[in-house]
Amino acid sequence: MKVAVVQFKASTDKETNLKKIINYIRKAAEKKATLAAFPEFMMFYTNSLQTSKQLANLSETINGSFVNTIAKTAKENHIQVVGSFYEKSTKKDRVYDTSFVIDKSGKVISTYRKIHLYDALGFRESDKMIRGSKITKPVKTSIGKIGMMICYDLRFPEMSRSLAAAGSEILIVPSAWVKGNMKEEHWITINKTRAIENGCYVIAPDQVGNIYCGRSIVVDPYGKILLDMKKKQGIGYVNIELKTVKQIRKILPLLKNRRTDVYPTLKA
């Protein structure tokens, strides 16, 4: 099954980015991709001058024009799409960082609100966003069962393990990984580790340009890097095989060998 991974530099203009996204979806479909995966903050790039109120005013609901246009394009091109957007909330001047899965018929079949906000290394996403309150259960698609995470979630292995234990065969992680000292090394290492320890594929499309490092990546269940897009904008393609997940989980049964009867007994 062919997956298209999109890496691009989002502008501060929503409509400009939407046109790019539509074009990428069409190109991926032309190349017979089954699914197109996009990075975090694909809706628009927020700069330091944008206030929480401005961000909230530009956000939309899941039924808004941004997601609806993407869903319509997915349906027209008979392709599944994973992406993200700024979702309106009921709390004043705060938004959710929300990812979605759209099937080939243009239906939104799953959403996930980022639960680990990037309050680290000088950044405070919680000044503008609200934390999600739950992990979304894996969703069945034509490429396998997908578990959804977003960017900073990668640093918390409990989440990926929960998704794998619940049946995820593929983790898709829309990201906007900020550049910095050792950050690319962390990005590559963490993505490989999440794949190895859970015996699953990890597909992590990333933003490039602005303050982000690029390096969109796909890792197989044994930790082999199948795709590394470096700093290039555009689409990378990779073929994934669910039989590889089954094979690796059989010879390296990490999920099966867990001692869940023992782990909860340790207390601080």
C-alpha positions as CSV (number, residue, x, y, z in Angstrom):
1,M,0.0,0.0,0.0
2,K,1.4,3.3,-1.0
3,V,1.4,6.2,1.4
4,A,2.1,9.8,0.5
5,V,3.9,11.9,3.1
6,V,3.7,15.7,2.6
7,Q,6.3,18.1,3.9
8,F,5.8,21.8,3.2
9,K,6.4,25.2,4.7
10,A,3.0,26.6,5.7
11,S,2.4,30.4,5.3
12,T,0.4,32.6,7.7
13,D,-2.4,32.6,5.2
14,K,-5.0,29.9,5.5
15,E,-6.3,30.0,1.9
16,T,-2.8,29.9,0.5
17,N,-2.1,26.8,2.5
18,L,-5.4,25.2,1.6
19,K,-4.7,25.6,-2.1
20,K,-1.3,23.8,-1.6
21,I,-3.0,21.0,0.4
22,I,-5.6,20.4,-2.4
23,N,-2.8,20.3,-5.0
24,Y,-0.8,17.8,-2.9
25,I,-3.9,15.6,-2.4
26,R,-4.5,15.5,-6.2
27,K,-0.8,14.7,-6.9
28,A,-0.8,11.9,-4.4
29,A,-3.9,10.4,-5.9
30,E,-2.4,10.6,-9.4
31,K,0.5,8.5,-8.1
32,K,-2.0,5.9,-6.8
33,A,-1.3,6.6,-3.1
34,T,-3.9,5.1,-0.7
35,L,-3.4,7.8,1.9
36,A,-1.9,11.2,2.1
37,A,-0.5,12.4,5.5
38,F,0.1,16.1,6.3
39,P,2.0,17.8,9.1
40,E,0.8,19.6,12.1
41,F,-0.2,23.3,11.7
42,M,-0.9,22.8,8.0
43,M,-3.8,25.2,8.4
44,F,-1.4,28.2,8.9
45,Y,1.8,29.1,10.5
46,T,1.4,31.1,13.7
47,N,4.1,33.6,14.4
48,S,5.0,35.2,17.7
49,L,3.0,38.3,16.9
50,Q,-0.3,36.4,16.8
51,T,-2.3,36.6,20.0
52,S,-4.5,33.9,21.4
53,K,-7.6,35.9,20.5
54,Q,-6.4,36.2,16.8
55,L,-5.7,32.4,16.7
56,A,-9.2,31.7,18.2
57,N,-10.8,33.9,15.6
58,L,-9.1,32.1,12.7
59,S,-9.9,28.6,14.1
60,E,-12.8,26.5,12.8
61,T,-15.1,23.7,13.8
62,I,-14.6,20.2,12.3
63,N,-17.5,21.1,10.0
64,G,-15.9,24.3,8.8
65,S,-14.7,25.3,5.4
66,F,-11.1,24.1,5.9
67,V,-11.8,20.5,6.8
68,N,-14.8,20.3,4.5
69,T,-12.8,21.4,1.5
70,I,-10.1,18.8,2.2
71,A,-12.8,16.1,2.7
72,K,-14.4,17.1,-0.6
73,T,-11.0,16.8,-2.4
74,A,-10.4,13.4,-0.8
75,K,-13.8,12.2,-2.0
76,E,-13.2,13.5,-5.6
77,N,-9.8,11.8,-5.7
78,H,-10.7,8.7,-3.8
79,I,-7.9,8.9,-1.3
80,Q,-7.7,8.9,2.5
81,V,-6.2,12.0,4.2
82,V,-4.7,12.6,7.6
83,G,-4.1,16.2,8.7
84,S,-4.6,18.7,11.4
85,F,-6.3,22.1,12.1
86,Y,-7.0,24.6,14.8
87,E,-10.3,23.7,16.3
88,K,-12.6,26.1,18.0
89,S,-13.4,25.5,21.6
90,T,-15.9,26.8,24.1
91,K,-13.1,28.4,26.2
92,K,-12.5,32.0,25.4
93,D,-9.4,32.7,23.3
94,R,-8.2,29.0,23.3
95,V,-8.2,26.4,20.6
96,Y,-7.6,22.7,20.3
97,D,-4.7,21.3,18.1
98,T,-6.8,18.6,16.4
99,S,-5.9,15.9,13.9
100,F,-8.4,14.1,11.7
101,V,-8.7,11.0,9.4
102,I,-10.8,11.3,6.3
103,D,-11.8,8.2,4.3
104,K,-12.1,7.8,0.5
105,S,-15.8,8.8,0.6
106,G,-14.9,12.2,2.2
107,K,-16.1,11.3,5.7
108,V,-14.3,12.3,8.8
109,I,-13.9,8.9,10.6
110,S,-11.7,10.0,13.5
111,T,-10.4,13.0,15.3
112,Y,-7.9,13.5,18.0
113,R,-7.1,16.6,20.2
114,K,-3.5,16.9,21.2
115,I,-3.1,16.0,24.9
116,H,0.5,16.9,25.5
117,L,1.0,20.6,24.7
118,Y,4.5,21.8,24.0
119,D,5.3,23.7,27.2
120,A,9.1,23.1,27.1
121,L,12.3,24.6,25.8
122,G,11.0,28.1,26.0
123,F,7.6,27.4,24.3
124,R,4.2,27.5,25.9
125,E,1.4,26.1,23.7
126,S,-0.9,26.2,26.6
127,D,-1.0,30.0,26.4
128,K,-3.1,29.6,23.3
129,M,-4.4,26.0,23.3
130,I,-6.4,23.6,25.4
131,R,-5.2,20.1,26.2
132,G,-7.2,17.2,24.8
133,S,-8.7,14.9,27.5
134,K,-8.4,11.5,26.0
135,I,-6.5,9.2,23.6
136,T,-8.6,8.4,20.5
137,K,-8.9,4.7,19.9
138,P,-7.3,3.3,16.8
139,V,-9.4,3.7,13.6
140,K,-9.7,1.0,10.9
141,T,-8.7,2.1,7.5
142,S,-7.7,0.4,4.2
143,I,-4.0,0.6,5.1
144,G,-4.5,-0.8,8.6
145,K,-5.5,0.3,12.1
146,I,-4.2,3.9,12.7
147,G,-3.4,5.3,16.0
148,M,-3.2,9.1,16.1
149,M,-0.6,11.3,17.9
150,I,0.6,14.8,17.4
151,C,4.2,16.0,17.6
152,Y,5.2,16.5,21.3
153,D,3.1,13.3,22.1
154,L,6.1,11.4,20.7
155,R,8.1,12.1,23.8
156,F,5.6,10.3,26.0
157,P,6.0,6.5,25.4
158,E,2.9,5.7,27.5
159,M,0.7,7.1,24.7
160,S,2.1,5.1,21.8
161,R,2.2,1.9,23.9
162,S,-1.5,2.4,24.8
163,L,-2.4,2.9,21.1
164,A,-0.4,-0.2,20.2
165,A,-1.9,-2.3,22.9
166,A,-5.3,-1.2,21.6
167,G,-4.6,-2.6,18.2
168,S,-2.7,0.2,16.3
169,E,-0.6,-1.2,13.4
170,I,0.4,2.3,12.2
171,L,1.0,5.4,14.2
172,I,0.5,8.6,12.3
173,V,2.0,11.7,13.9
174,P,1.4,15.1,12.2
175,S,4.2,17.3,13.5
176,A,5.8,20.7,13.6
177,W,9.1,19.8,15.3
178,V,11.0,23.0,16.3
179,K,14.6,23.3,15.3
180,G,17.3,23.5,18.0
181,N,20.2,21.9,19.7
182,M,20.0,18.1,19.3
183,K,16.4,18.4,18.2
184,E,16.8,16.5,14.9
185,E,18.7,13.8,16.7
186,H,15.8,13.5,19.2
187,W,13.3,13.5,16.4
188,I,14.9,10.6,14.5
189,T,15.7,8.6,17.6
190,I,12.2,9.0,19.1
191,N,10.4,8.0,15.9
192,K,12.6,4.9,15.5
193,T,12.1,4.0,19.2
194,R,8.3,4.3,19.1
195,A,8.3,2.0,16.0
196,I,10.7,-0.6,17.5
197,E,9.1,-0.8,21.0
198,N,5.6,-1.2,19.6
199,G,6.3,-3.3,16.5
200,C,4.4,-0.8,14.3
201,Y,5.0,1.6,11.4
202,V,5.4,5.3,12.4
203,I,4.5,7.9,9.8
204,A,5.5,11.4,10.9
205,P,5.0,14.2,8.4
206,D,6.7,17.4,9.6
207,Q,6.7,21.1,8.8
208,V,9.8,22.5,7.1
209,G,11.0,26.1,7.1
210,N,10.0,28.9,9.5
211,I,11.2,27.5,12.8
212,Y,10.7,23.8,12.0
213,C,13.3,21.2,11.1
214,G,11.7,19.1,8.4
215,R,13.0,15.5,8.3
216,S,9.5,13.9,7.7
217,I,10.0,10.3,8.4
218,V,8.5,6.8,8.0
219,V,9.9,3.9,10.1
220,D,9.1,0.3,9.8
221,P,8.3,-2.0,12.8
222,Y,11.9,-3.2,13.1
223,G,13.2,0.4,13.2
224,K,14.3,0.7,9.6
225,I,13.9,4.2,8.1
226,L,12.0,3.9,4.9
227,L,11.7,7.6,4.2
228,D,13.6,10.7,5.3
229,M,12.6,13.8,3.4
230,K,15.5,16.0,4.8
231,K,14.7,19.6,4.1
232,K,12.8,19.2,0.8
233,Q,9.3,20.5,0.3
234,G,6.9,18.1,-1.6
235,I,5.7,14.6,-1.4
236,G,7.6,11.4,-0.4
237,Y,6.1,8.0,-1.2
238,V,6.6,4.8,0.7
239,N,5.0,1.3,0.5
240,I,4.0,-0.3,3.7
241,E,3.0,-4.0,4.3
242,L,0.8,-5.0,7.3
243,K,2.3,-8.5,7.1
244,T,5.6,-6.9,8.3
245,V,3.8,-5.8,11.5
246,K,2.6,-9.4,12.1
247,Q,6.0,-10.9,11.4
248,I,7.9,-8.5,13.7
249,R,5.4,-8.9,16.5
250,K,5.7,-12.6,16.2
251,I,9.5,-12.8,16.4
252,L,9.8,-9.9,18.8
253,P,6.6,-10.1,20.9
254,L,7.1,-7.0,23.0
255,L,3.4,-6.4,23.5
256,K,2.8,-10.0,24.5
257,N,5.8,-10.2,26.9
258,R,4.7,-7.2,28.9
259,R,4.2,-7.8,32.7
260,T,1.2,-5.7,33.2
261,D,0.5,-7.6,36.4
262,V,3.7,-6.2,37.9
263,Y,4.1,-2.7,36.6
264,P,1.3,-1.0,38.6
265,T,2.8,-2.2,41.9
266,L,5.7,0.4,41.9
267,K,4.9,3.6,43.7
268,A,6.8,6.8,44.1
